[in-house]
């Protein structure tokens, strides 16, 4: 399958509401690396595990000058509950209109119990300090993913 956004592309810059407060766009983070991960839904098993893995690795990402940002279609109220329950130390963008999800081409046809629907394909984008996408992971398997992203970040930094 081919996607409309790939390594070497400039990251789309769409302003969205962010937990814990305010608005954020990716250009606000220029000057440092960004780990942007899209996940289907707050407080579900796979998304909780993935978010907690990034939480646990957060000191290592910070040491490598990288900011972690999660994105889902959930509301700020849902993000607040999820982030507080899991002690997530990073921003969660609320993309209820799917603007950023569509810009990053993560809205994909999925199948669940024989029913087809459009949903968020678990994906991670590693964005350099100039806002250029350097690595993309699609159809992410949660186990070991945060470590793989950190390893790739360190490789790219040389």
KEKE-3310 file (N, C-alpha, C; in steps of 0.2 Angstrom, whole numbers, plus 5000, padded with zeros to 4 digits):
npx = (5004:5003:5007:5002:5011:5027:5044:5056:5047:5039:5033:5015:5007:4996:4985:4979:4968:4976:4980:4989:4983:4977:4983:4991:5004:5014:5025:5027:5036:5048:5066:5069:5069:5054:5043:5030:5015:5001:4987:4973:4963:4959:4963:4961:4967:4979:4983:4985:4996:5005:5006:5011:5023:5030:5029:5038:5050:5052:5062:5074:5071:5070:5083:5089:5085:5071:5054:5039:5023:5007:4993:4975:4958:4951:4942:4947:4944:4943:4957:4962:4958:4964:4977:4980:4977:4987:4998:5005:5018:5018:5012:4995:4986:4970:4961:4948:4941:4948:4958:4973:4975:4971:4979:4992:4989:4984:4971:4963:4955:4948:4945:4933:4927:4920:4915:4917:4926:4931:4946:4959:4975:4987:5002:5018:5028:5044:5051:5062:5072:5070:5057:5055:5050:5058:5057:5045:5033:5021:5006:5009:5016:5014:5023:5039:5040:5042:5056:5062:5059:5067:5080:5081:5080:5092:5102:5100:5104:5117)
npy = (4994:5011:5027:5044:5052:5052:5047:5061:5070:5086:5089:5090:5104:5107:5116:5110:5107:5103:5092:5096:5109:5122:5126:5117:5116:5107:5114:5122:5115:5115:5114:5104:5086:5076:5064:5058:5050:5041:5035:5023:5024:5032:5024:5011:4994:4991:5004:5010:5002:5005:5019:5020:5013:5023:5033:5027:5027:5040:5048:5045:5048:5062:5065:5063:5075:5074:5076:5069:5066:5062:5057:5056:5053:5056:5066:5081:5080:5066:5063:5069:5061:5049:5052:5056:5045:5036:5043:5051:5060:5068:5078:5077:5077:5082:5076:5077:5081:5074:5080:5081:5068:5064:5072:5065:5053:5042:5038:5024:5010:4998:4982:4974:4962:4957:4969:4983:4998:5016:5019:5024:5020:5013:5022:5029:5044:5050:5065:5078:5091:5102:5100:5090:5074:5060:5046:5033:5023:5011:5003:4998:4987:4985:4980:4982:4993:5007:5007:5003:5015:5024:5019:5021:5035:5038:5033:5041:5053:5051)
npz = (5000:4996:5003:5006:5013:5017:5022:5021:5017:5022:5038:5040:5046:5057:5068:5084:5098:5113:5127:5141:5140:5130:5113:5100:5087:5076:5071:5082:5089:5082:5081:5089:5090:5086:5091:5085:5088:5083:5089:5091:5102:5118:5133:5130:5128:5120:5116:5129:5133:5123:5125:5139:5137:5129:5139:5149:5143:5141:5148:5141:5128:5130:5134:5122:5115:5111:5109:5114:5107:5108:5098:5095:5091:5102:5114:5123:5137:5138:5135:5146:5157:5153:5153:5166:5173:5168:5171:5161:5154:5143:5129:5123:5108:5103:5090:5084:5073:5063:5056:5057:5057:5044:5037:5039:5034:5041:5043:5040:5031:5041:5049:5060:5069:5058:5052:5042:5044:5045:5053:5065:5060:5069:5070:5069:5068:5065:5067:5062:5068:5059:5055:5046:5040:5046:5048:5047:5054:5051:5054:5067:5079:5096:5106:5110:5102:5106:5110:5098:5091:5098:5096:5083:5082:5089:5080:5068:5074:5074)
capx = (5000:5006:5004:5003:5016:5033:5051:5058:5041:5038:5027:5009:5007:4989:4984:4974:4968:4981:4980:4985:4980:4979:4983:4998:5005:5021:5030:5029:5042:5054:5072:5070:5066:5047:5040:5022:5012:4994:4984:4966:4958:4962:4961:4960:4973:4985:4984:4987:5002:5010:5007:5015:5030:5033:5030:5043:5056:5052:5068:5079:5069:5072:5090:5090:5082:5065:5048:5034:5017:5002:4987:4970:4952:4947:4941:4952:4941:4945:4964:4964:4957:4969:4984:4981:4977:4993:5004:5008:5021:5018:5006:4990:4982:4964:4960:4941:4939:4953:4962:4980:4975:4970:4985:4997:4986:4983:4964:4963:4949:4949:4940:4933:4921:4917:4913:4922:4925:4937:4949:4966:4980:4993:5007:5023:5032:5050:5052:5068:5072:5068:5050:5055:5049:5064:5056:5038:5031:5014:5003:5013:5015:5016:5029:5046:5040:5046:5063:5064:5059:5072:5086:5082:5082:5099:5105:5099:5108:5124)
capy = (5000:5017:5032:5051:5056:5048:5051:5066:5075:5091:5087:5094:5109:5109:5117:5106:5107:5099:5091:5098:5115:5126:5123:5116:5114:5104:5120:5125:5111:5115:5115:5098:5080:5075:5058:5059:5044:5041:5028:5023:5026:5032:5019:5004:4990:4992:5011:5011:4999:5009:5026:5018:5012:5029:5036:5024:5029:5047:5051:5043:5053:5069:5066:5064:5081:5073:5077:5064:5069:5057:5060:5052:5057:5057:5073:5083:5077:5059:5063:5071:5055:5044:5055:5056:5038:5033:5047:5052:5066:5072:5081:5073:5081:5080:5077:5075:5082:5070:5085:5079:5060:5063:5075:5060:5048:5037:5035:5018:5005:4993:4977:4972:4957:4957:4975:4988:5005:5020:5020:5026:5015:5014:5024:5034:5048:5053:5072:5081:5098:5106:5098:5085:5067:5056:5039:5031:5016:5010:4996:4997:4982:4989:4977:4984:4999:5013:5005:5004:5022:5027:5017:5024:5042:5039:5032:5047:5058:5049)
capz = (5000:4996:5007:5003:5017:5018:5025:5017:5017:5028:5042:5040:5052:5059:5075:5087:5105:5117:5134:5146:5139:5124:5106:5098:5080:5076:5071:5089:5092:5078:5085:5093:5087:5088:5090:5084:5088:5082:5092:5090:5107:5125:5139:5127:5130:5116:5116:5135:5133:5119:5129:5145:5135:5128:5146:5153:5139:5140:5150:5136:5123:5132:5134:5115:5113:5107:5112:5112:5106:5106:5094:5094:5089:5108:5117:5129:5143:5138:5136:5153:5161:5151:5154:5173:5175:5166:5172:5155:5155:5137:5126:5119:5104:5101:5083:5083:5066:5060:5051:5057:5055:5037:5034:5040:5030:5046:5043:5035:5032:5046:5050:5067:5070:5051:5051:5040:5046:5045:5060:5065:5059:5074:5066:5072:5064:5068:5064:5064:5071:5054:5053:5040:5043:5044:5048:5048:5056:5050:5057:5073:5084:5102:5109:5108:5097:5109:5110:5091:5089:5102:5093:5076:5083:5090:5073:5064:5077:5073)
cpx = (5004:5003:5006:5008:5021:5039:5053:5053:5041:5032:5021:5009:5000:4988:4978:4974:4973:4979:4987:4981:4982:4979:4990:4998:5012:5026:5032:5035:5048:5060:5074:5067:5059:5046:5033:5019:5005:4992:4976:4961:4961:4959:4959:4967:4979:4987:4987:4994:5007:5011:5012:5022:5033:5034:5037:5050:5057:5059:5074:5077:5071:5079:5093:5087:5075:5059:5043:5027:5012:4996:4981:4964:4948:4947:4947:4950:4944:4953:4966:4963:4962:4975:4985:4981:4983:4999:5008:5011:5022:5011:5002:4986:4976:4962:4953:4938:4943:4957:4970:4980:4975:4977:4991:4995:4986:4976:4964:4957:4952:4943:4939:4926:4917:4914:4918:4921:4932:4940:4956:4971:4986:4999:5012:5027:5038:5051:5058:5067:5069:5060:5050:5054:5055:5063:5048:5037:5024:5012:5007:5011:5018:5022:5035:5046:5044:5053:5066:5064:5065:5079:5087:5083:5090:5104:5105:5103:5115:5127)
cpy = (5006:5023:5039:5055:5051:5051:5055:5072:5080:5089:5092:5098:5111:5110:5114:5108:5102:5098:5092:5104:5118:5123:5122:5114:5111:5109:5123:5121:5111:5117:5109:5092:5079:5068:5059:5052:5044:5034:5029:5026:5026:5026:5012:5000:4991:4999:5013:5008:5003:5016:5025:5017:5018:5033:5034:5026:5036:5051:5050:5048:5060:5070:5066:5070:5079:5074:5072:5068:5063:5061:5054:5056:5059:5065:5075:5080:5069:5059:5065:5065:5050:5046:5054:5049:5034:5037:5049:5059:5070:5074:5076:5077:5078:5081:5075:5076:5078:5074:5082:5072:5060:5066:5070:5054:5041:5034:5030:5013:4999:4988:4975:4968:4957:4964:4980:4995:5009:5021:5023:5020:5017:5016:5029:5037:5051:5059:5075:5088:5103:5105:5093:5078:5063:5048:5038:5024:5016:5003:4994:4991:4985:4986:4979:4990:5005:5013:5006:5011:5026:5025:5020:5032:5043:5037:5038:5053:5057:5048)
cpz = (5000:5000:5004:5007:5019:5021:5019:5016:5023:5031:5041:5047:5053:5066:5078:5094:5108:5124:5136:5145:5133:5118:5105:5090:5080:5075:5077:5092:5088:5083:5089:5089:5090:5086:5091:5083:5088:5085:5091:5095:5114:5129:5136:5128:5126:5116:5123:5136:5129:5123:5135:5143:5133:5134:5149:5149:5138:5142:5145:5130:5124:5132:5127:5111:5109:5112:5110:5112:5104:5102:5093:5093:5096:5110:5122:5135:5144:5139:5143:5158:5160:5154:5162:5176:5174:5168:5166:5155:5148:5134:5122:5115:5103:5094:5081:5076:5061:5055:5051:5055:5048:5034:5034:5037:5035:5046:5037:5036:5036:5046:5057:5067:5063:5049:5048:5042:5045:5052:5059:5065:5064:5070:5070:5067:5068:5064:5066:5066:5066:5052:5047:5043:5041:5044:5050:5049:5055:5053:5063:5077:5090:5105:5106:5103:5100:5109:5103:5089:5092:5098:5086:5077:5085:5084:5069:5067:5076:5080)
residu = (UNK:UNK:UNK:UNK:UNK:UNK:UNK:UNK:UNK:UNK:UNK:UNK:UNK:UNK:UNK:UNK:UNK:UNK:UNK:UNK:UNK:UNK:UNK:UNK:UNK:UNK:UNK:UNK:UNK:UNK:UNK:UNK:UNK:UNK:UNK:UNK:UNK:UNK:UNK:UNK:UNK:UNK:UNK:UNK:UNK:UNK:UNK:UNK:UNK:UNK:UNK:UNK:UNK:UNK:UNK:UNK:UNK:UNK:UNK:UNK:UNK:UNK:UNK:UNK:UNK:UNK:UNK:UNK:UNK:UNK:UNK:UNK:UNK:UNK:UNK:UNK:UNK:UNK:UNK:UNK:UNK:UNK:UNK:UNK:UNK:UNK:UNK:UNK:UNK:UNK:UNK:UNK:UNK:UNK:UNK:UNK:UNK:UNK:UNK:UNK:UNK:UNK:UNK:UNK:UNK:UNK:UNK:UNK:UNK:UNK:UNK:UNK:UNK:UNK:UNK:UNK:UNK:UNK:UNK:UNK:UNK:UNK:UNK:UNK:UNK:UNK:UNK:UNK:UNK:UNK:UNK:UNK:UNK:UNK:UNK:UNK:UNK:UNK:UNK:UNK:UNK:UNK:UNK:UNK:UNK:UNK:UNK:UNK:UNK:UNK:UNK:UNK:UNK:UNK:UNK:UNK:UNK:UNK)
# end
